[in-house]
């Protein structure tokens, strides 16, 4: 359990947002601005789905109670969205034929992380699966659409510098957006406090929900 809790934050925004931006810059210079915008659009949609689920639940208590899903897991979504694209781009540096096998291995690893680390230590299993589905669909959709474009290798030095930035971010204290989302949700809904799972069985007062 301690090991799982120690590695789960690496799928949070402190590491994944820099990785998303690194990929956008990488795609801009190795392909085109259009491909970079396509990547960022997929990210916005995936992050938006997670954010909407959290705001709806934290602000109004709306979720999929029968499926045991209060919110979609952002950690699982990140693991299955960002990691496959990053590893696919790295594999492409060596040989274009490696791009899909690398993406597949990373997606499997992302799912394993989601169902063994994110669940049950960060989210219940159904929430982790929901997040992994969103992220996996987003990464595969982007990679499939990116097949239409030529993506050229970057100089090894540039790739190394980008990976160094991610490594530095991984060494920093890990932050989440939960406090901000709580504040945003209760501001919109007018609730006294953010909803939690206890509201599905008990009365409407609580602190926060993952």
C-alpha positions, 0 to 999 in steps of 0.5 A: 500500500505504501508503495502504491501511494508513493507512485500514484502522485506521478500520474498527477498534474505536477508531472503530467501537465509538463509532459503534455506541454512538452509533447505539444512543443515536440509535435509543433517542431517535428510535425506541424502546428496543426498536429500540436493543436490536435494533441492539445484539443484531445487533452482538453476534451479528456481533462474536461470530462474528468473536470465536469464529473468532479464539479457535478459531484462535488457541487451537486452530488451527481454521479453514477451511484449504481456503478459506484462512480462519483467522479472519473479518475484523473490519475488513471486518465493521465496514465492512459492518455499521456504515457502512450503518446509519449512512449510512441513519440520516443519509439518513433525516434528510433524507428517509425515501426516501433510507434504502435507497439510502444503505444500498446505497451504503454497503454497496457502499463497505464491500465495496470497502473490504474487497476492496481495503484489508482484503485483502490488507494486513490479511487474505487475500481469503477472510477479508475476504469472510467478514467482509463477508458477516457485516457486510452480512447484519447491517446489512441484517437490522437495517434490514429489521427496523427498518422495523416501527418509526417512526424520527423525525429527531433535532435537527440539533445532536444529530446534529452532536454525535454525528458530532463524537464519532466524528471525535474518536475517528477522530483518536485512536491506533488500538487492536485487541483482538488482544492480548486475544484472544490471551491469552484464547484461549491461556488457554482452550486451554492453548497456549503461544502463539497459533496462526498460519497457519504451524501449518497447514504447520509446527509448533505455536508462534507469536506472533499472527494477524490 
